[in-house]
Amino acid sequence: MNLGEKLKEKRQEYHFTQQELADKMHVSRQTISNWEVGRSYPDIESLIQLSEIFSISLDTLLKGDKKMVSSLKRKNIQEVLYIVFMSTLTVSGLICLGIDFIYTQKFTWSLIVVVGCMIAGAILSIWRYTEEERLLKAGGAISLLIGVLMVVIQRYNQQLDLRQLLTVAAVWVGYSWLLIVMWRFTSIGFWWLTVIALFFSFGVEGLSILFTRAAINPTEFLLHNIVEVLVMIGLAVCGVLKVDGGRMDKVLSAYRKV
């Protein structure tokens, strides 16, 4: 019997619903469901909580589930890598701030690096410590920090128009959220999703040009994007012919759950 089956058996033995157990452990009901079906595994702290709630030893809880043991090992490695990456980002930001201040007696370009490190750190933290809706949470964090990044860039180069920078950033953030919403809340297949993404990217690029220039040359714009147009046509053909037999759609469907 694997861990998921043991958890379900114990939960039913104690007459807990998934929501009741989730409330006791301060996690979501979906997390309990994922553990029981083997879609994901609890970390060591959660395992200790489970052993206390169900009065069962960790050895008994884990016995016979090799996948769970392997998952714990992977999580330990991931935790070490996370600490290394976060430490590297922190040290890199501090070094840049120090060098910038030594040479200019103020913080200029180093603030751009620091905000970039903050964005990378936010993405890493969300991917490390959340199990559900990671893309939505990461998108929210990036959307907030992009505005900060634009302000810092304008402060470094005051010849740039802050309103223009924020407008262009808002256009691209809006485009990104459109793709995220289609990816998460629709059943559009992989090939057609990439076609739609490319199609809308032309409009977003056009808007960006209009916000930074007086006009746009349609012929020049088309020639500049001719490769992307050809790629879009090729992707559409792949979608019509289903060249991969639906394998990419299955992969996309699995990732839409997290």
CYANA upper distance limits for C-alpha pairs under 8 A (distance plus 0.5 A):
  1 MET  CA      5 GLU  CA      6.64
  1 MET  CA      6 LYS  CA      7.10
  1 MET  CA     64 GLY  CA      7.27
  1 MET  CA     65 ASP  CA      7.86
  2 ASN  CA      6 LYS  CA      6.86
  2 ASN  CA     62 LEU  CA      8.29
  2 ASN  CA     64 GLY  CA      6.91
  2 ASN  CA     65 ASP  CA      5.45
  3 LEU  CA      7 LEU  CA      6.62
  3 LEU  CA     35 TRP  CA      8.45
  3 LEU  CA     36 GLU  CA      7.92
  3 LEU  CA     38 GLY  CA      8.43
  3 LEU  CA     61 LEU  CA      7.01
  3 LEU  CA     62 LEU  CA      6.78
  3 LEU  CA     65 ASP  CA      6.66
  3 LEU  CA     68 MET  CA      7.68
  4 GLY  CA      8 LYS  CA      6.76
  4 GLY  CA     35 TRP  CA      6.05
  4 GLY  CA     36 GLU  CA      4.28
  4 GLY  CA     37 VAL  CA      6.29
  4 GLY  CA     38 GLY  CA      6.26
  5 GLU  CA      9 GLU  CA      6.57
  5 GLU  CA     36 GLU  CA      6.63
  5 GLU  CA     37 VAL  CA      8.17
  6 LYS  CA     10 LYS  CA      6.55
  6 LYS  CA     61 LEU  CA      7.66
  7 LEU  CA     11 ARG  CA      6.45
  7 LEU  CA     35 TRP  CA      8.47
  7 LEU  CA     36 GLU  CA      6.80
  8 LYS  CA     12 GLN  CA      6.65
  8 LYS  CA     36 GLU  CA      6.47
  9 GLU  CA     13 GLU  CA      6.56
 10 LYS  CA     14 TYR  CA      6.69
 10 LYS  CA     54 PHE  CA      7.18
 11 ARG  CA     15 HIS  CA      6.59
 11 ARG  CA     16 PHE  CA      5.75
 11 ARG  CA     17 THR  CA      7.65
 11 ARG  CA     18 GLN  CA      8.24
 11 ARG  CA     21 LEU  CA      8.03
 11 ARG  CA     54 PHE  CA      8.43
 12 GLN  CA     16 PHE  CA      6.42
 12 GLN  CA     17 THR  CA      7.97
 14 TYR  CA     54 PHE  CA      8.27
 16 PHE  CA     20 GLU  CA      6.23
 16 PHE  CA     21 LEU  CA      6.55
 17 THR  CA     21 LEU  CA      6.83
 18 GLN  CA     22 ALA  CA      6.52
 18 GLN  CA     29 ARG  CA      6.19
 18 GLN  CA     32 ILE  CA      6.69
 18 GLN  CA     33 SER  CA      7.50
 19 GLN  CA     23 ASP  CA      6.60
 19 GLN  CA     28 SER  CA      7.88
 19 GLN  CA     29 ARG  CA      5.45
 20 GLU  CA     24 LYS  CA      6.90
 21 LEU  CA     25 MET  CA      6.85
 21 LEU  CA     29 ARG  CA      8.39
 21 LEU  CA     32 ILE  CA      8.11
 22 ALA  CA     26 HIS  CA      6.30
 22 ALA  CA     27 VAL  CA      5.53
 22 ALA  CA     28 SER  CA      6.01
 22 ALA  CA     29 ARG  CA      5.78
 22 ALA  CA     31 THR  CA      8.17
 22 ALA  CA     32 ILE  CA      6.82
 23 ASP  CA     27 VAL  CA      6.93
 23 ASP  CA     28 SER  CA      7.92
 25 MET  CA     46 SER  CA      7.98
 25 MET  CA     49 GLN  CA      7.63
 27 VAL  CA     31 THR  CA      7.03
 27 VAL  CA     32 ILE  CA      8.20
 28 SER  CA     32 ILE  CA      7.40
 29 ARG  CA     33 SER  CA      6.84
 30 GLN  CA     34 ASN  CA      6.56
 31 THR  CA     35 TRP  CA      6.81
 31 THR  CA     40 SER  CA      8.48
 31 THR  CA    131 GLU  CA      8.02
 31 THR  CA    132 GLU  CA      8.43
 32 ILE  CA     36 GLU  CA      6.79
 33 SER  CA     37 VAL  CA      6.82
 34 ASN  CA     38 GLY  CA      6.45
 34 ASN  CA     39 ARG  CA      5.34
 34 ASN  CA     40 SER  CA      5.96
 34 ASN  CA     41 TYR  CA      8.08
 35 TRP  CA     39 ARG  CA      6.66
 35 TRP  CA     40 SER  CA      5.80
 35 TRP  CA     41 TYR  CA      5.81
 35 TRP  CA     42 PRO  CA      7.24
 41 TYR  CA     68 MET  CA      7.13
 41 TYR  CA     71 SER  CA      7.51
 42 PRO  CA     46 SER  CA      6.07
 42 PRO  CA     47 LEU  CA      6.66
 43 ASP  CA     47 LEU  CA      6.73
 43 ASP  CA     72 LEU  CA      7.29
 43 ASP  CA     75 LYS  CA      8.05
 44 ILE  CA     48 ILE  CA      6.78
 44 ILE  CA     72 LEU  CA      7.81
 45 GLU  CA     49 GLN  CA      6.89
 46 SER  CA     50 LEU  CA      6.65
 47 LEU  CA     51 SER  CA      6.64
 47 LEU  CA     58 LEU  CA      7.65
 48 ILE  CA     52 GLU  CA      6.81
 48 ILE  CA     58 LEU  CA      7.52
 49 GLN  CA     53 ILE  CA      6.64
 50 LEU  CA     54 PHE  CA      6.54
 51 SER  CA     55 SER  CA      5.99
 51 SER  CA     56 ILE  CA      5.32
 51 SER  CA     57 SER  CA      6.20
 51 SER  CA     58 LEU  CA      6.54
 51 SER  CA     61 LEU  CA      7.81
 52 GLU  CA     56 ILE  CA      7.25
 56 ILE  CA     60 THR  CA      7.21
 56 ILE  CA     61 LEU  CA      7.24
 57 SER  CA     61 LEU  CA      6.69
 58 LEU  CA     62 LEU  CA      6.54
 59 ASP  CA     63 LYS  CA      6.22
 62 LEU  CA     68 MET  CA      7.56
 62 LEU  CA     69 VAL  CA      7.76
 65 ASP  CA     69 VAL  CA      7.15
 66 LYS  CA     70 SER  CA      6.68
 67 LYS  CA     71 SER  CA      6.52
 68 MET  CA     72 LEU  CA      6.77
 69 VAL  CA     73 LYS  CA      6.93
 70 SER  CA     74 ARG  CA      6.74
 71 SER  CA     75 LYS  CA      6.62
 72 LEU  CA     76 ASN  CA      6.70
 73 LYS  CA     77 ILE  CA      6.87
 74 ARG  CA     78 GLN  CA      6.56
 75 LYS  CA     79 GLU  CA      6.51
 76 ASN  CA     80 VAL  CA      6.87
 77 ILE  CA     81 LEU  CA      6.73
 78 GLN  CA     82 TYR  CA      6.46
 78 GLN  CA    128 ARG  CA      8.46
 79 GLU  CA     83 ILE  CA      6.74
 79 GLU  CA    128 ARG  CA      8.41
 80 VAL  CA     84 VAL  CA      6.73
 81 LEU  CA     85 PHE  CA      6.58
 82 TYR  CA     86 MET  CA      6.52
 82 TYR  CA    124 LEU  CA      7.83
 82 TYR  CA    128 ARG  CA      8.01
 83 ILE  CA     87 SER  CA      6.42
 84 VAL  CA     88 THR  CA      6.57
 85 PHE  CA     89 LEU  CA      6.68
 86 MET  CA     90 THR  CA      6.65
 86 MET  CA    121 GLY  CA      6.84
 87 SER  CA     91 VAL  CA      6.56
 88 THR  CA     92 SER  CA      6.41
 89 LEU  CA     93 GLY  CA      6.64
 89 LEU  CA    117 CYS  CA      6.16
 89 LEU  CA    121 GLY  CA      7.78
 90 THR  CA     94 LEU  CA      6.78
 90 THR  CA    117 CYS  CA      7.94
 91 VAL  CA     95 ILE  CA      6.55
 92 SER  CA     96 CYS  CA      6.69
 93 GLY  CA     97 LEU  CA      6.70
 93 GLY  CA    110 SER  CA      7.91
 93 GLY  CA    113 VAL  CA      6.92
 93 GLY  CA    114 VAL  CA      5.53
 93 GLY  CA    117 CYS  CA      7.29
 94 LEU  CA     98 GLY  CA      6.62
 94 LEU  CA    114 VAL  CA      8.50
 95 ILE  CA     99 ILE  CA      6.66
 96 CYS  CA    100 ASP  CA      6.46
 96 CYS  CA    110 SER  CA      5.80
 96 CYS  CA    113 VAL  CA      7.83
 96 CYS  CA    114 VAL  CA      8.46
 97 LEU  CA    101 PHE  CA      6.60
 97 LEU  CA    107 PHE  CA      7.07
 97 LEU  CA    110 SER  CA      5.69
 97 LEU  CA    111 LEU  CA      7.69
 97 LEU  CA    114 VAL  CA      8.45
 98 GLY  CA    102 ILE  CA      6.61
 99 ILE  CA    103 TYR  CA      6.83
100 ASP  CA    104 THR  CA      6.42
100 ASP  CA    105 GLN  CA      7.82
100 ASP  CA    106 LYS  CA      7.40
100 ASP  CA    107 PHE  CA      6.47
100 ASP  CA    108 THR  CA      7.32
100 ASP  CA    109 TRP  CA      7.67
100 ASP  CA    110 SER  CA      6.50
101 PHE  CA    105 GLN  CA      4.95
101 PHE  CA    106 LYS  CA      5.33
101 PHE  CA    107 PHE  CA      6.16
102 ILE  CA    106 LYS  CA      8.46
104 THR  CA    108 THR  CA      8.46
107 PHE  CA    111 LEU  CA      6.93
108 THR  CA    112 ILE  CA      8.25
108 THR  CA    155 ARG  CA      8.04
108 THR  CA    156 TYR  CA      5.92
109 TRP  CA    113 VAL  CA      7.46
109 TRP  CA    153 ILE  CA      8.36
109 TRP  CA    156 TYR  CA      6.57
110 SER  CA    114 VAL  CA      6.75
111 LEU  CA    115 VAL  CA      6.67
111 LEU  CA    152 VAL  CA      6.99
112 ILE  CA    116 GLY  CA      6.69
112 ILE  CA    149 LEU  CA      6.97
112 ILE  CA    152 VAL  CA      6.55
112 ILE  CA    153 ILE  CA      6.91
113 VAL  CA    117 CYS  CA      6.67
114 VAL  CA    118 MET  CA      6.68
115 VAL  CA    119 ILE  CA      6.76
115 VAL  CA    145 LEU  CA      7.83
115 VAL  CA    148 VAL  CA      7.95
115 VAL  CA    149 LEU  CA      6.56
116 GLY  CA    120 ALA  CA      6.83
116 GLY  CA    149 LEU  CA      8.08
117 CYS  CA    121 GLY  CA      6.44
118 MET  CA    122 ALA  CA      6.52
118 MET  CA    145 LEU  CA      8.44
119 ILE  CA    123 ILE  CA      6.86
119 ILE  CA    141 ALA  CA      8.08
119 ILE  CA    142 ILE  CA      6.65
119 ILE  CA    145 LEU  CA      7.09
120 ALA  CA    124 LEU  CA      6.72
121 GLY  CA    125 SER  CA      6.52
122 ALA  CA    126 ILE  CA      6.65
122 ALA  CA    138 ALA  CA      7.64
122 ALA  CA    141 ALA  CA      7.23
122 ALA  CA    142 ILE  CA      8.28
123 ILE  CA    127 TRP  CA      6.68
123 ILE  CA    138 ALA  CA      6.03
123 ILE  CA    141 ALA  CA      8.24
123 ILE  CA    142 ILE  CA      8.39
124 LEU  CA    128 ARG  CA      6.51
125 SER  CA    129 TYR  CA      6.43
126 ILE  CA    130 THR  CA      6.06
126 ILE  CA    134 ARG  CA      6.89
126 ILE  CA    137 LYS  CA      7.51
126 ILE  CA    138 ALA  CA      6.82
127 TRP  CA    131 GLU  CA      8.01
127 TRP  CA    134 ARG  CA      6.70
127 TRP  CA    138 ALA  CA      8.47
130 THR  CA    134 ARG  CA      6.97
131 GLU  CA    258 VAL  CA      6.93
132 GLU  CA    257 LYS  CA      7.99
132 GLU  CA    258 VAL  CA      5.22
133 GLU  CA    137 LYS  CA      6.80
133 GLU  CA    257 LYS  CA      8.04
133 GLU  CA    258 VAL  CA      5.54
134 ARG  CA    138 ALA  CA      6.47
134 ARG  CA    258 VAL  CA      6.63
135 LEU  CA    139 GLY  CA      6.36
135 LEU  CA    180 ILE  CA      7.98
135 LEU  CA    258 VAL  CA      8.21
136 LEU  CA    140 GLY  CA      6.70
136 LEU  CA    180 ILE  CA      7.77
137 LYS  CA    141 ALA  CA      6.85
138 ALA  CA    142 ILE  CA      6.64
139 GLY  CA    143 SER  CA      6.49
139 GLY  CA    177 TRP  CA      7.93
140 GLY  CA    144 LEU  CA      6.96
141 ALA  CA    145 LEU  CA      6.84
142 ILE  CA    146 ILE  CA      6.37
143 SER  CA    147 GLY  CA      7.53
143 SER  CA    173 VAL  CA      6.92
144 LEU  CA    148 VAL  CA      7.57
145 LEU  CA    149 LEU  CA      6.66
146 ILE  CA    150 MET  CA      6.77
146 ILE  CA    169 ALA  CA      7.75
147 GLY  CA    151 VAL  CA      6.93
147 GLY  CA    166 LEU  CA      7.07
147 GLY  CA    169 ALA  CA      7.91
148 VAL  CA    152 VAL  CA      6.78
149 LEU  CA    153 ILE  CA      6.63
150 MET  CA    154 GLN  CA      6.70
150 MET  CA    162 LEU  CA      7.77
150 MET  CA    165 LEU  CA      6.73
150 MET  CA    166 LEU  CA      6.83
150 MET  CA    169 ALA  CA      8.16
151 VAL  CA    155 ARG  CA      6.69
151 VAL  CA    162 LEU  CA      7.22
151 VAL  CA    166 LEU  CA      8.49
152 VAL  CA    156 TYR  CA      6.79
153 ILE  CA    157 ASN  CA      6.72
154 GLN  CA    158 GLN  CA      5.72
154 GLN  CA    159 GLN  CA      7.99
154 GLN  CA    160 LEU  CA      6.20
154 GLN  CA    161 ASP  CA      7.57
154 GLN  CA    162 LEU  CA      6.35
154 GLN  CA    165 LEU  CA      8.39
160 LEU  CA    164 GLN  CA      8.46
160 LEU  CA    165 LEU  CA      8.03
161 ASP  CA    165 LEU  CA      6.71
162 LEU  CA    166 LEU  CA      6.60
163 ARG  CA    167 THR  CA      6.55
164 GLN  CA    168 VAL  CA      6.71
164 GLN  CA    211 PHE  CA      7.24
164 GLN  CA    212 THR  CA      7.55
165 LEU  CA    169 ALA  CA      6.59
166 LEU  CA    170 ALA  CA      6.46
167 THR  CA    171 VAL  CA      6.80
167 THR  CA    211 PHE  CA      8.19
168 VAL  CA    172 TRP  CA      6.95
168 VAL  CA    207 LEU  CA      8.48
168 VAL  CA    208 SER  CA      6.08
168 VAL  CA    211 PHE  CA      7.50
169 ALA  CA    173 VAL  CA      6.54
170 ALA  CA    174 GLY  CA      6.43
171 VAL  CA    175 TYR  CA      6.74
171 VAL  CA    204 VAL  CA      7.16
171 VAL  CA    207 LEU  CA      8.23
171 VAL  CA    208 SER  CA      7.92
172 TRP  CA    176 SER  CA      6.64
172 TRP  CA    204 VAL  CA      7.25
173 VAL  CA    177 TRP  CA      6.73
174 GLY  CA    178 LEU  CA      6.72
175 TYR  CA    179 LEU  CA      6.98
175 TYR  CA    200 PHE  CA      8.15
175 TYR  CA    201 SER  CA      8.11
175 TYR  CA    204 VAL  CA      7.56
176 SER  CA    180 ILE  CA      6.73
177 TRP  CA    181 VAL  CA      6.49
178 LEU  CA    182 MET  CA      6.75
179 LEU  CA    183 TRP  CA      6.47
179 LEU  CA    197 ALA  CA      7.13
180 ILE  CA    184 ARG  CA      6.48
181 VAL  CA    185 PHE  CA      6.07
181 VAL  CA    186 THR  CA      7.96
182 MET  CA    186 THR  CA      5.72
182 MET  CA    187 SER  CA      8.42
182 MET  CA    188 ILE  CA      7.84
182 MET  CA    193 LEU  CA      8.25
183 TRP  CA    187 SER  CA      8.18
183 TRP  CA    188 ILE  CA      7.99
183 TRP  CA    193 LEU  CA      8.05
183 TRP  CA    256 ARG  CA      7.43
184 ARG  CA    256 ARG  CA      5.94
184 ARG  CA    257 LYS  CA      8.46
187 SER  CA    253 SER  CA      8.44
188 ILE  CA    192 TRP  CA      7.10
188 ILE  CA    193 LEU  CA      6.53
189 GLY  CA    193 LEU  CA      6.44
189 GLY  CA    249 ASP  CA      5.96
189 GLY  CA    252 LEU  CA      8.31
190 PHE  CA    194 THR  CA      6.87
190 PHE  CA    239 GLY  CA      8.50
190 PHE  CA    248 MET  CA      6.60
190 PHE  CA    249 ASP  CA      5.83
190 PHE  CA    252 LEU  CA      7.12
191 TRP  CA    195 VAL  CA      6.86
191 TRP  CA    235 LEU  CA      6.41
191 TRP  CA    236 ALA  CA      7.19
191 TRP  CA    238 CYS  CA      7.20
191 TRP  CA    239 GLY  CA      5.52
192 TRP  CA    196 ILE  CA      6.63
192 TRP  CA    235 LEU  CA      7.90
192 TRP  CA    236 ALA  CA      7.00
192 TRP  CA    239 GLY  CA      6.62
193 LEU  CA    197 ALA  CA      6.62
194 THR  CA    198 LEU  CA      6.71
194 THR  CA    232 MET  CA      8.37
194 THR  CA    235 LEU  CA      7.79
195 VAL  CA    199 PHE  CA      6.63
195 VAL  CA    232 MET  CA      5.93
195 VAL  CA    233 ILE  CA      8.38
195 VAL  CA    235 LEU  CA      6.68
195 VAL  CA    236 ALA  CA      6.79
196 ILE  CA    200 PHE  CA      6.66
197 ALA  CA    201 SER  CA      6.64
198 LEU  CA    202 PHE  CA      7.27
198 LEU  CA    228 GLU  CA      7.79
198 LEU  CA    232 MET  CA      7.01
199 PHE  CA    203 GLY  CA      7.81
199 PHE  CA    232 MET  CA      7.99
200 PHE  CA    204 VAL  CA      6.85
201 SER  CA    205 GLU  CA      6.48
202 PHE  CA    206 GLY  CA      6.59
202 PHE  CA    225 ASN  CA      8.46
203 GLY  CA    207 LEU  CA      6.68
204 VAL  CA    208 SER  CA      6.67
205 GLU  CA    209 ILE  CA      6.78
206 GLY  CA    210 LEU  CA      6.77
206 GLY  CA    216 ILE  CA      8.05
207 LEU  CA    211 PHE  CA      6.69
208 SER  CA    212 THR  CA      6.86
209 ILE  CA    213 ARG  CA      6.20
209 ILE  CA    215 ALA  CA      8.23
209 ILE  CA    216 ILE  CA      7.33
210 LEU  CA    214 ALA  CA      6.80
210 LEU  CA    215 ALA  CA      6.41
210 LEU  CA    216 ILE  CA      6.98
216 ILE  CA    221 PHE  CA      7.87
217 ASN  CA    221 PHE  CA      6.48
218 PRO  CA    222 LEU  CA      6.61
219 THR  CA    223 LEU  CA      6.71
220 GLU  CA    224 HIS  CA      6.51
221 PHE  CA    225 ASN  CA      6.87
222 LEU  CA    226 ILE  CA      6.37
225 ASN  CA    229 VAL  CA      6.80
226 ILE  CA    230 LEU  CA      6.79
227 VAL  CA    231 VAL  CA      6.69
228 GLU  CA    232 MET  CA      6.55
229 VAL  CA    233 ILE  CA      6.81
230 LEU  CA    234 GLY  CA      6.72
231 VAL  CA    235 LEU  CA      6.66
232 MET  CA    236 ALA  CA      6.69
233 ILE  CA    237 VAL  CA      6.80
234 GLY  CA    238 CYS  CA      6.84
235 LEU  CA    239 GLY  CA      6.73
236 ALA  CA    240 VAL  CA      6.76
237 VAL  CA    241 LEU  CA      6.59
238 CYS  CA    242 LYS  CA      6.04
238 CYS  CA    243 VAL  CA      5.99
239 GLY  CA    243 VAL  CA      7.73
242 LYS  CA    246 GLY  CA      6.85
244 ASP  CA    248 MET  CA      7.42
246 GLY  CA    250 LYS  CA      7.01
247 ARG  CA    251 VAL  CA      6.95
248 MET  CA    252 LEU  CA      6.60
249 ASP  CA    253 SER  CA      6.51
250 LYS  CA    254 ALA  CA      6.82
251 VAL  CA    255 TYR  CA      6.96
252 LEU  CA    256 ARG  CA      6.66
253 SER  CA    257 LYS  CA      7.63
254 ALA  CA    258 VAL  CA      8.38
